């Protein structure tokens, strides 16, 4: 049994909440009994989330009715959304508008969000913002239901499984997402999969596990070698198995140059080709520093001397 630090009633079992990769936003489904089992969704063809707009409207209505604690809960959800969706940024960029009584098609209704394009409806936001807001609000709503007597349900303990947490996210959001989740769900243990080097880089200090395909099975590397100061190109090559962080055609030039530098006695044609490659590489927008090429020359000359001494 696990007891949350904010709980005032009996301690429930530590909840496990799972989100599959095929997450879909539900519509007016807060009373759908199928959604009460949060683990089975991980293996379903689709993971249906609670309707975030319905949740926000319910919270706003409870606040307007001055129900105890409603205003604090509403603010908590709005702060979560404003943080996890960077283009919104602040609570007053979310507003609630009543229904259109006269059915005016041009009248703004429901929940509106303000971003760099002005006030927009939830469905008009980018897919990355929609899905991220939806599952974060879904998680918060589940914690509210799991810990109904807690002063702060979002700070209660839970285990949350998220498959492909980086879906549809802008690279900056991928890097920042872990910090946002930790801020709003401090007692939640997130176990997430991702194909994002950015998210891996942001989690180098965490319990990072690498899955690799070996001999037609998946190998799990719990102790993957990594350094906390790895650059993104190092993450891409060391953890994700790419042979290079450069584009394939550019890497081919570097490989050919290095091969020619290792030739002890180059022919005139090889010398001309090496000069050509050096010129192309020097003209790249982000060329390799000259010190790298100098180091290759030093290694080549040292190898030649060692070879001559051992002959």
C-alpha positions in Angstrom: 0.0 0.0 0.0 1.2 3.5 -0.8 0.1 6.7 0.9 0.4 10.0 -0.7 1.9 12.8 1.3 -1.1 15.0 0.6 -3.7 12.3 1.3 -6.1 12.6 4.2 -8.0 9.4 3.8 -7.1 5.7 3.6 -4.1 5.0 1.3 -5.0 3.3 -2.0 -2.8 0.9 -3.9 -0.2 2.8 -5.9 -1.9 3.5 -9.2 -0.5 2.5 -12.6 -1.6 4.6 -15.6 -0.6 3.6 -19.1 -0.8 5.5 -22.4 -0.3 3.7 -25.7 1.4 5.3 -28.7 -1.9 5.7 -30.7 -3.4 8.3 -28.3 -6.7 9.8 -29.4 -8.6 12.6 -27.9 -12.1 11.7 -26.7 -15.2 13.9 -27.0 -17.6 14.4 -24.0 -16.5 11.0 -22.5 -15.9 11.8 -18.8 -18.5 9.2 -17.8 -17.3 6.5 -20.2 -16.8 3.3 -18.0 -14.3 1.9 -20.6 -11.8 4.5 -19.6 -11.7 3.6 -16.0 -9.1 0.9 -16.6 -6.0 2.9 -17.4 -3.6 0.0 -17.9 -5.5 -2.0 -20.6 -5.2 1.0 -22.9 -1.5 0.4 -23.4 -2.1 -2.7 -25.4 -5.2 -1.5 -27.2 -5.2 -0.4 -30.8 -6.1 3.1 -29.7 -5.7 4.9 -26.4 -8.7 7.1 -25.9 -8.1 10.1 -23.6 -10.6 12.0 -21.6 -11.9 15.0 -23.3 -9.7 17.9 -22.1 -12.3 20.6 -23.0 -15.0 18.8 -21.0 -12.7 18.6 -18.0 -11.8 22.3 -18.2 -15.5 23.3 -18.6 -16.4 21.2 -15.6 -13.7 22.8 -13.5 -14.8 26.3 -14.7 -18.4 25.5 -13.8 -17.5 24.3 -10.4 -15.6 27.5 -9.8 -18.5 29.6 -10.9 -20.7 27.7 -8.4 -18.1 28.4 -5.7 -17.6 24.8 -4.8 -14.9 24.3 -2.1 -11.5 24.0 -3.6 -12.8 24.4 -7.2 -10.9 27.6 -7.9 -7.6 26.1 -6.7 -8.2 23.0 -8.8 -9.1 25.0 -11.9 -6.0 27.2 -11.5 -3.8 24.1 -11.1 -5.0 22.6 -14.4 -4.6 25.9 -16.2 -1.1 26.3 -14.9 -0.3 22.8 -16.1 -1.6 23.6 -19.6 0.2 26.9 -19.7 3.5 25.2 -18.8 3.3 22.1 -20.9 2.2 24.1 -24.0 4.9 26.8 -24.4 3.0 28.8 -27.0 0.3 29.5 -24.4 2.8 30.3 -21.6 0.5 31.8 -19.0 -2.9 31.2 -17.4 -4.6 34.3 -18.7 -4.0 33.0 -22.2 -6.8 30.5 -21.6 -10.4 31.7 -21.5 -13.9 30.2 -21.1 -16.7 31.4 -23.3 -20.3 30.4 -23.0 -22.4 28.6 -25.7 -23.8 30.6 -28.6 -27.5 30.9 -27.6 -28.4 32.4 -30.9 -26.4 29.8 -32.8 -24.3 32.5 -34.4 -21.6 30.5 -36.4 -19.1 33.4 -36.1 -19.3 33.6 -32.3 -16.4 32.2 -30.3 -17.5 29.6 -27.8 -16.1 27.0 -25.4 -12.5 27.0 -24.3 -10.1 29.3 -26.2 -6.3 29.5 -26.1 -4.1 32.4 -27.0 -0.9 31.8 -28.9 1.2 33.6 -31.5 -1.7 33.4 -33.9 -4.3 34.9 -31.6 -7.2 33.2 -29.8 -7.8 29.8 -31.2 -10.0 26.8 -30.5 -8.4 23.6 -29.1 -9.0 21.8 -32.4 -7.1 24.6 -34.2 -3.9 24.1 -32.3 -1.0 22.0 -33.6 -1.3 18.2 -33.3 1.7 18.2 -30.9 0.0 20.7 -28.6 -3.3 19.0 -28.7 -2.0 15.5 -27.9 0.4 16.8 -25.2 -2.2 18.9 -23.5 -4.8 16.1 -23.7 -2.7 13.4 -22.1 -1.4 15.7 -19.4 -4.9 16.8 -18.5 -6.0 13.2 -18.7 -3.3 12.2 -16.2 -4.2 15.1 -13.9 -7.9 14.2 -14.0 -7.2 10.6 -13.2 -5.1 11.6 -10.2 -7.9 13.9 -9.0 -10.3 10.9 -9.2 -7.8 8.5 -7.5 -7.1 10.9 -4.7 -10.4 12.7 -4.1 -9.5 13.8 -0.5 -6.0 15.1 -1.3 -5.2 18.8 -1.1 -3.0 18.3 -4.2 -3.8 15.2 -6.2 -1.1 16.0 -8.8 1.6 15.7 -6.1 0.4 12.2 -5.1 2.4 9.1 -6.1 1.7 7.1 -9.3 3.5 5.1 -11.9 2.8 6.3 -15.5 3.8 4.4 -18.6 3.9 6.4 -21.8 4.8 4.8 -25.2 6.5 7.2 -27.6 6.2 10.2 -25.4 7.8 12.4 -28.1 5.0 12.0 -30.6 4.3 15.1 -32.6 6.5 17.3 -30.4 8.6 20.2 -31.5 12.3 19.5 -30.7 12.4 22.2 -28.0 9.3 20.7 -26.3 11.0 17.3 -26.4 13.9 18.6 -24.5 11.9 20.5 -22.0 9.0 18.0 -21.4 10.7 16.0 -18.6 11.2 19.2 -16.6 7.6 20.2 -17.1 6.2 16.8 -15.9 8.5 16.7 -12.9 7.3 20.2 -11.9 3.6 19.4 -12.0 3.8 15.7 -11.0 6.6 15.6 -8.5 5.7 12.2 -7.0 5.0 10.4 -10.3 7.5 7.9 -11.7 7.4 8.2 -15.5 8.5 5.2 -17.5 8.5 6.3 -21.2 9.8 5.2 -24.5 11.0 7.6 -27.1 12.9 7.7 -30.4 14.1 11.2 -29.8 17.8 11.9 -29.3 16.8 15.2 -27.7 14.8 13.5 -25.0 17.6 11.0 -24.5 20.1 13.8 -24.1 17.8 15.5 -21.5 17.7 12.2 -19.6 21.3 11.3 -19.5 21.3 11.7 -15.7 18.2 9.5 -15.3 17.7 5.7 -15.5 18.1 5.5 -19.2 17.7 2.1 -20.9 18.7 1.4 -24.5 16.9 -1.2 -26.6 19.0 -2.7 -29.4 18.1 -5.4 -32.0 20.7 -8.3 -31.8 20.3 -11.6 -33.6 16.6 -11.3 -34.1 15.8 -10.4 -30.5 15.8 -7.2 -28.5 18.7 -6.6 -26.1 18.1 -4.4 -23.1 21.1 -2.3 -22.0 20.4 -1.1 -18.5 24.0 0.3 -18.1 24.5 2.0 -21.4 27.8 3.9 -21.3 27.1 7.6 -21.4 28.5 10.9 -20.1 26.3 13.7 -18.8 28.0 16.2 -21.1 27.4 14.4 -24.3 26.6 16.5 -27.3 23.6 15.7 -29.5 25.8 14.2 -32.2 27.3 11.9 -29.6 23.9 10.8 -28.4 22.8 10.1 -32.0 25.8 7.9 -32.7 26.4 6.2 -29.4 22.9 5.5 -28.2 20.9 5.4 -31.5 23.5 3.6 -33.5 23.8 6.0 -36.4 27.2 5.8 -38.1 27.6 9.5 -38.2 25.7 12.7 -37.3 26.5 14.1 -40.7 24.4 13.7 -43.8 25.4 10.4 -45.6 26.8 12.2 -48.7 28.9 14.6 -46.5 30.1 11.8 -44.3 31.3 9.9 -47.5 33.5 12.8 -48.3 35.1 12.8 -44.8 35.6 9.0 -45.0 37.3 9.3 -48.4 39.5 12.1 -47.2 40.5 10.2 -44.1 41.3 7.1 -46.3 43.6 9.2 -48.5 45.3 10.8 -45.5 46.2 7.3 -44.4 47.9 6.4 -47.7 51.7 6.7 -47.1 52.7 7.4 -50.7 49.9 8.9 -52.6 49.8 9.0 -56.4 49.4 12.3 -58.2 45.7 11.4 -58.9 45.2 10.6 -55.2 46.9 13.9 -54.2 44.6 15.8 -56.5 41.6 14.1 -55.2 42.7 14.8 -51.6 43.1 18.5 -52.5 39.7 18.5 -54.0 38.1 16.9 -51.0 39.8 19.4 -48.6 38.4 22.2 -50.6 34.9 20.9 -50.5 35.1 20.2 -46.8 36.5 23.6 -46.1 33.6 25.1 -47.9 31.0 23.4 -45.8 28.8 25.5 -43.5 30.2 23.6 -40.5 33.5 22.2 -41.5 35.6 19.9 -39.3 38.2 22.1 -37.4 41.6 22.1 -39.0 43.0 20.5 -35.9 41.3 17.2 -36.8 43.0 17.1 -40.2 46.3 18.0 -38.6 45.9 15.2 -36.1 45.2 12.7 -39.0 48.5 13.8 -40.7 50.4 13.4 -37.4 49.0 9.9 -36.9 49.8 9.0 -40.6 53.4 10.2 -40.3 53.9 8.4 -36.9 52.6 5.2 -38.4 55.0 5.5 -41.3 58.0 6.0 -38.9 56.9 3.1 -36.8 56.6 0.9 -39.8 60.0 1.9 -41.1 61.6 1.3 -37.7 60.2 -2.2 -37.4 61.3 -3.2 -41.0 
